[in-house]
Amino acid sequence: MGAGHLTPMVHLAKRFVEHGFSVTAAIADQPRKTGSTDATMSNLSMANPAISFHALPPVSFTPAKNNAIGIARQLGIPVYVFFASSASILASDVPETLLDRASEIYHTCLRNFTQHRKVDGILVNSFEALDPKAVKALKEGLCLPGHRMPLVDCIGPLITVGQEKNVLKRNECLNWLDSQPKRSVVFLSFGSAGAFTAKQINEIAIVLEKSGQRFCGLYAAQTIRKSFMYHCLIPI
C-alpha cells in the first residue's frame, strides 16, 4: 500500500475509533520498499496509538485459493472495500502496467476487482457533488451490466481537520487563491512518493513563474532538507 493510500485509510480508521470501535490495520509490505511509505507508516503509527498497526509479508501475485473476501465470508464478517481515490479517473491516467494484458499485475488486479462484486459495500473517498456522473453510474450499476453491484457510499473527503488554534491558522496562500479569477490557477501535486531536493523544487517554481501562469503547488516538507515557500508553493 502506497503512502497516498495509507493516510486516507488512517483517517477512516480514526472515524471508527471516535465511535467506540477497535481498529486493527493489517498492511502488507510492498515488494519494492520505498522510504516514503516506510516513513509515513512509522509517523502514522506513532501519531495514532488508538489504532493497532500490523505489518504483513508482501502479497504474492500467485492466485490464492482463499482470498481475504472469501475468508471473511467463512467467518461471517461483513466485507467492505475502501477506495482511497475519487470515484472517477481519466482513461489516460490509468497506469500502463494495468493496460498490458500479458502482465502479471494486470491479471492480479483483474481477479481482485472481480472479487469486489461479492462485497457488502464500497466506500469511496469522495462526495457526490465532486463526482456526480461517476457516482450515479456506480450506484445504478451501469459499470457492471448483468451483474450485482454492491452498495456504493461516498464518505469523503477524508482529510485532516485541525482542532487546535495553531492548526486552524489560515495559510497566506489561501488568501492569495481567493483573490484570483475562477479557474485561473494550475494546481500541482507531486504525490506522496515524490521526493525532491530544495534545488529541484526551486527550479520547478522558477519555470512555472516564468510561464506567466498562476499556480499553486504542494510538496511534502519531509522529502527535502529545508522546507520553504516560493510564491504559492506550500510545504505541508
N, C-alpha and C positions, 0 to 999 in steps of 0.2 A: 504494500500500500504506500503510495507516494505521500509526501508531506501535504500536498494540496487536498488529499482526501482525509488525512488524519485530523486536521484542525476542525472541519465542519462535523466530523463524526464525534469528536470530543464535545463540541457544543451541543449536539443532540444528546449525548450521554449526560451532560450536566443538567439538561431539562428533566431527564428521568430522575436524576438524583434529587432535584428540587421537589419532586412529587413523592419522595419517600422510597424510591426503588433502589435496589442494589444493582450496580452495573459492573460487568466484567468485560474488558476489551481484549479479545484474543487477536493478535496481529501477527501475520506471517511475515517473516523476513523476506526481503527481495533477493532473487538470485544474484543480482549485482548490487551490492550495498552502495548507498550514496551518503556522504557526510551530512547533506541537508536533511534527509529523512531521519537519520540517527539522532541528530541534534534536536529536531522537532519532537521526536518521540521522548527523548530524555526531558526536555523542557515541559512538555505536556504532562508527563508522569509526575514531576515534582510539583507542578502548579495545581494538580487536581488529585490530591490524596484520597478523595472520596471514591475515585474510580480505580478499580483494580486492573492493572495492565499486565498481560501475559504475552511473551514473545514465543512464536511458534516457528518451526523449521520452514524453509522456503517451500512453497507449493510446487508439487510435481506436475508437469504437463501431461503425464501419463493418465489416461482415463481411469477414474476410480470407480469401483463397484458401488460404493456408498459415498455420496457427496453430503455436504452439510445439510442441505434441504431434506434429503431422504432420511438422514439420521434424526433430525428434529421431528420429522413426521412420526417416526417409530417411537419417539419419546413423548409424543403428544404435545409438543411445544409449537405455538404459533410462529410462523415464519414471515418476516418482513424484510424486504430488500431496501437498503438506504442508497439512493443515488445522489452522490455528493455534488453533482453539477446541475445546471439548469435543465429544464425539460426538453429544450431544443438544441440542436447542433447542426452547423452547416456541413453538407456533404464534403465540401472542400477541406474541412478541418479534421476529417476522420484520419487517424494515423495510417501511414502506408502499410504498416505490418498487419492491419486489420483488413486490408484490401487484397492481400496476397492469399488466394485460396489454397495455395500449396504449403503455406507456412503452418507451423505447429501452433503458434499463437492464435491464428485465425480460427482453427478448429476448436481450440480450447475455449475461446470466447463464445463461439457459436454454441457449444454444448452448455456453457454457463447461462447464456441468455435464453436458451430453450428451456432450461430448468426454471427460469423466473416465471414462466406461465403457471407454475404449480404453487407459488407462494400465496400467502393470505393478502398481501398488500405491498405496494411500492411507495416509499416515502421519498419525495423529491425536494431537494434543497432549492426551492423557488417559490413563487407565488403566481396566482393565475393572471394578475394584471401584467406581469412581465412576459409570460409565455402563453397568452390566451389561446392561440391556434393549436399549439403543440399539446397543451393540457386538455383541450376539448377533444382532440383526436385520440389521445390516450384513454380518456375516460369513456369515450364512445366505442372503443375497441377497433378503431379504424386501422391501427397498426398490426392487428392480429386477426384479419378476417377469417371467420370459420373456426376460431379458437377462443377459449375462455381468456378474458382479460382480467387480471387481478385488480383489486381496488387501488386507485391512484390518489394519493393525498399530497398536496403541496404543504410543506411545513417550514419553508424558508422565509426570508433568508436567515440562515444560522450564522450569526455574526457576534462578535464580542460587544456587549453592551456595558459601557463604563458606568460604575456606580459611585466612584469617588470623584470629588470635585476636580482633582488634577487630571483625571482621565477624561472628564467631560469638557475640559477646556477646548474651545474651538480653535482648530488649526487655522493659521492665517491664510493658508491656501484655499480653504473653503470660502472665505470672504472674496478671494480673487475669482473663484469659479462662479459665484453668484453674480458677479458684475459682468460676466462675459455673455455675448449673444447666445441664444439657444443653438445647439448643435454646431458649435464653432470650435470646440475643444477636442483634440485627439487624446484618448486615454491609453497609456502604455502600461502593461503589466508583464513583468519578466518571469512570472511564475514562481512557485515555491522552490523549484530546483535551480533557478538562475543564480549563478554566483559570479560577481564581477568585482574587479578592483576599483578603487576610487578613481583611478585614471580612466578606466573604461567607461564608467558612469559619466564622468565629466565630458568625455569625447562625444558620447551619445547626446547629452544635453546640448552641447555646443552646436552640433549638426542640426538638431531639431530647431534650435533657436534661430539659426541662420536661414532655415527654410521659411521663416515667417509664419509658420503655423502655430496656433495656440496649442499647448499640450500640457498634460498632467501625467506624471509617471510615478509608479510605486516600485520600490525595491526593498528587500529585507536588509535592515541595517547590519544584522549579524554576518552577512555574507561579505562585507568589506571591512577593512581595518578601522576606518573612521567614517561614521555616518555624517551626512551633511545635506543641506537643502540647496538645490541650484534652480533658480527661477521657481518653478512649481513642481519640482521633483522632490517627493516627500519620503523621508526614511520612516519605516514602520517597525 
